[in-house]
Amino acid sequence: MSIADSLMPALRRVRRDQERTTDLKAHLRSMTPADKHEVGELIYCSINTWYRNHGCPPIFQGGPRVAEVFYDVTWFPRGIRP
């Protein structure tokens, strides 16, 4: 799978979201369980792209699901903080 192929789903979502709104404003919020796959996809694609752009092989193998662990170790139920 090429870098472009791995990034295309995320890029399509960004373009779709940009087309829906003319006034793009950033809105920060806590991750929710519904965000788990997209968080994994973002981490998987962005880190592998960084590694490839710096002459290294991709660090993640096996698709975006392997990076969902980052959601699992950073998400805390509401009201619980380390």
N, C-alpha and C positions, 0 to 999 in steps of 0.2 A: 504494500500500500504506500503510495507516495505521500509526501507532506501535504500537498494540496488536497488529496483525497481525504486525509484524516482531519483536515481543518474545515472541509466544506460544510458539514452539518452545522457547526457552530457559526460559520460565516453566513449561511442562509438564514439562521435565526436572527442574527444581528441585522442583516439587511431587511428582513421582514419587519422587525421591530422599528427600524428607522423609517420605513415607509408608513408605518401606522401613526407616527407622531412627527410633528414638524418642530416641536420645541423639546429637544433632548435635554433632560436634566438628570443628574445622577441622584439616585436614591439608595442610601445604604440601609440595610436591614440585616437581621440575623438570618443565618441559613435555617431552612426548615427541612424536615424529612423529604419533602417533595423535591428539594434541590439536589439531593444526593447524586443522581446520575449526571446532571449538568456540571456540578462541581468537579466530579471525577473526570468528565470529558475535558473541561477547561484545563485542569492540572495536567492530564495526560498529553493533550495536544501542545500546550504551551511549553512545557518542560522538554518534551521530545524535540520540538522545533528548535528551542534554544540549543540543545546539545548538537543537533544536526548542523545548525548554522555556525557552530564553533568547531566543526570538524570531528565530532565524536559520534559514536553510534547512539541510537535512541536508548535512554535509560529504562523506559517502560516497554514491556512486551505484553501482548495479549489483549489489547484493546482498552478503551476507557474504563471499563469495570475494575481493572486492577488498581486504579488510582482512587476509587471510591473509599478506600481505607482512610484517606485524609479527611473525609467528611466524618467517618466514624470516630476518629480520635480527636476531632476539634469541636464536635457538636455537643452541647450540654443542654439538657432540658431547661426550660424557662425557670429562672430563679436559682439554678445551681451553677456556680462558678468555681473554678479551682482556687 
